[in-house]
């Protein structure tokens, strides 16, 4: 088995109109096409070059051919969201889906990984960090493709619904099962993939090549190798953020070399103590050289991530929750954690207002409701101040970490590499009990 058996389809853009440039000669059926193109969504399908299609496939004629798409949104719903023109290798497929078009890039897995590593972090990161990320990105991707194929064949065990609403509870989580027309999307919902837009250097190619075909496995299955920016000192379990499933390799791990037992952050008083302090951890660093390795220029707009604070007035918080949830709680009386995961991240949060009380979960839904973009994490404690007639006039959220915290902590892993750990040390620190296996020859 070799790399040619492994290709990935990536959803790049959903839009009513897509403008793209074929930088070299591409084949669309028997037609040779090059240069600026526009495709529109119509009631009959895709309008391109004066004709209507259900789908169009543009195939490169050499491995060096590329195409560019204008107005690609990156960082969707995050504080640094923006549009840019991005360039991609491989096949461009346009399909019609209701009242929109979808641009899909089809390319070899190893080529995709080279871009993902450069998109997720600086191409100047240390070699061992790049190798570690190559293995987890490959593992996560192939696990998702296998899961999607299994679901399409009808062999997947029945999953819990990702959205549940009752009179007093709203539970929602966001996972890549949302994608049915391609394997993964190009944004942070899956893995950042920005084609060959981000500059790469030989170290990125070397990391992908040196680990070619290597994946993490557990109990004979490819690991669903999740990762986030900063765990905040302890990594989180899968079930806190997504479906109520347990994975032996996605457990809570203390992000340092200390073998001391974990504090029980599911207990409120322990979580409060932990979050208000700044315990030593690999990811507890202000080393700009390390942070530049992990954080692209727009990520560096965020300076506080290990411990952070957000202040809201009563009016700000009530308006924010109303806008983000679509529910009018009236004045907000309290935000009370109902259940926390082992990293201190809140899985269920009870929001009490003068008009409505609702328990909200899971991790990302909590972050989404409490921020115009996404709160850095759900590992936070709340101080309510200046009460008037039982209604606080100010809320202070003190939090830990950046992201869901499951699996590898990117900033922690960067610091481990800086301190001399090799990529296998890094991987087996975060994914306890997993093995590294070579699945195919690149």
Secondary structure by P-SEA (a helix, b strand, c coil): cccccbbbbbbcccccbbbbbccccccccccccccbbbbbbcccccccccccccbbbbbbcccccccccccccccccccccbbbbbbbccbbbbbbcccbbbbbbbbcaaaaaaaaaaaaccccccaaaaaaaaaaaaaaaaaaaaaaaaaaacccccccccccccccbbbbbbcccccccccccccccccccccccccccaaaaaaaaaaccbbbbccccccccccccccccbbbcccccccccccccccccccccccccccccccaaaaaaaaaccccccccccaaaaaaaccccccccccccccbbbbbcaaaaaaaaaaaaccccccccccccccccccccccbbbbbcccbbbbbccaaaaaaaacccccccccbbbbbcccccccccbbbbbbbcccccccccaaaaaaaaaacccaaaaaaaccccbbbbbcccc
